[in-house]
Amino acid sequence: MNPIIALLKENNISDEQINEIFLTLTQNPLAAMTTISQLGLPQDKLQALMAQVMQNPVLIKEAVEQLGLDFTKVEEAKAKLNQ
């Protein structure tokens, strides 16, 4: 299982919330960071999760594919951030 999804599930984040987070990540990564920070995760888990999301886009791609979402939206969002 994808480590980002696993960490969220370990902290009792519902499948629906996980899908929403990754959908938001594909559309607006900055908004997703805000959403993730509001999940009530312990600080150490939150920092680990944020580090994975920020530093390892391959994990995001894998999670998006695992959840059946459209990764092209992730690429579009990343391009917007780089402008």
WOMOMO-V249542 format. One record per backbone hydrogen bond with DSSP energy under -1.0 kcal/mol. NH is the residue of the N-H (numbers start at 0). CO is the residue of the C=O. Records with the same first field share a line. If there is no record, write none. Layout:
# WOMOMO-V249542
NH: CO  CO
This chain:
# WOMOMO-V249542
5: 1
6: 2
7: 3
8: 4
9: 5
10: 6
11: 8
12: 7
17: 13
18: 14
19: 15
20: 16
21: 17
22: 18
23: 19
24: 20
25: 21
26: 22
27: 23
31: 27
32: 28
33: 29
34: 30
35: 31
36: 32
38: 35
45: 41
46: 42
47: 43
48: 44
49: 45
50: 46
51: 47
52: 48
53: 49
54: 50
55: 51
58: 55
60: 56
61: 57
62: 58
63: 59
64: 60
65: 61
66: 62
68: 63
72: 69
74: 70
75: 71
76: 72
77: 73
78: 74
79: 75
80: 76
81: 77
